Amino acid sequence: MLWTAWWVWMTGALALATLEVIVPGYFFLGFAIGALVMGVILLADVVALSLPVVLVIFAVLSLVAYLALRKIFGLRNGQVKIWDRDINDN
């Protein structure tokens, strides 16, 4: 059962974090954080989980991480740059 192996989730988190560096935008970072937390949960070996339960927990963790990242790093009010002159004007 590969989905219950903690190292698989940690490797997936590393791969998704690497993909985030290549394609920035905090999209893959939410999934990477979800996979990292899922790996920690499986490493703790609290209960045996089935595949559907593991995927639902991963989806919820990823959604929470993505929303937290949007709240922290998202566009805030007053951050829009308004240009009042052209660079070619002399």
C-alpha positions as CSV (number, residue, x, y, z in Angstrom):
1,M,0.0,0.0,0.0
2,L,2.0,2.8,-1.3
3,W,-0.4,5.6,-0.3
4,T,0.2,4.8,3.4
5,A,4.0,5.1,3.1
6,W,5.1,8.4,4.7
7,W,8.2,8.7,2.5
8,V,6.1,8.7,-0.6
9,W,4.2,11.8,0.6
10,M,7.4,13.5,1.7
11,T,8.9,12.8,-1.7
12,G,5.8,14.2,-3.4
13,A,6.0,17.3,-1.2
14,L,9.6,17.8,-2.3
15,A,8.7,17.4,-5.9
16,L,5.8,19.8,-5.6
17,A,8.0,22.4,-3.8
18,T,10.6,22.1,-6.6
19,L,7.8,22.6,-9.2
20,E,6.7,25.7,-7.3
21,V,10.2,27.1,-7.8
22,I,10.0,26.5,-11.5
23,V,6.4,27.8,-11.8
24,P,5.8,30.4,-9.1
25,G,2.5,31.6,-7.9
26,Y,1.8,29.7,-4.7
27,F,-0.3,27.1,-6.5
28,F,1.9,24.1,-6.1
29,L,3.1,25.2,-2.7
30,G,-0.3,24.5,-1.2
31,F,-0.2,21.0,-2.5
32,A,3.4,20.6,-1.2
33,I,2.4,21.7,2.3
34,G,-0.6,19.4,2.2
35,A,1.6,16.5,1.1
36,L,4.2,17.3,3.8
37,V,1.5,17.4,6.6
38,M,0.0,14.2,5.2
39,G,3.5,12.6,5.4
40,V,3.9,13.7,9.0
41,I,0.4,12.3,9.9
42,L,1.4,8.9,8.3
43,L,4.8,9.0,10.0
44,A,3.1,9.4,13.4
45,D,1.2,6.1,12.5
46,V,-1.8,7.0,14.6
47,V,-4.4,5.0,12.7
48,A,-4.5,2.9,9.5
49,L,-6.1,4.9,6.7
50,S,-7.7,3.7,3.5
51,L,-7.0,5.4,0.1
52,P,-10.2,7.5,0.0
53,V,-9.7,8.8,3.5
54,V,-6.0,9.7,2.8
55,L,-7.0,11.5,-0.4
56,V,-9.8,13.5,1.4
57,I,-7.4,14.5,4.2
58,F,-4.8,15.5,1.6
59,A,-7.3,17.6,-0.3
60,V,-8.5,19.4,2.8
61,L,-5.0,20.0,4.0
62,S,-4.0,21.4,0.6
63,L,-7.0,23.6,0.4
64,V,-6.4,25.0,3.9
65,A,-2.7,25.6,3.0
66,Y,-3.6,27.3,-0.3
67,L,-6.1,29.6,1.3
68,A,-3.6,30.5,4.1
69,L,-1.0,31.3,1.4
70,R,-3.5,33.5,-0.5
71,K,-4.3,35.3,2.7
72,I,-0.7,35.9,3.6
73,F,0.8,36.6,0.2
74,G,-2.2,37.7,-1.8
75,L,-2.8,41.1,-3.4
76,R,-3.6,43.6,-0.7
77,N,-5.6,46.8,-1.0
78,G,-3.5,49.7,-2.2
79,Q,-0.8,47.5,-3.8
80,V,-1.8,48.4,-7.4
81,K,0.9,50.5,-9.1
82,I,-0.5,53.4,-11.1
83,W,1.9,54.8,-13.7
84,D,1.5,58.5,-14.3
85,R,4.3,59.0,-16.8
86,D,5.8,57.0,-19.6
87,I,9.4,55.9,-19.6
88,N,9.8,57.3,-23.1
89,D,8.7,60.8,-22.1
90,N,11.7,63.2,-21.8
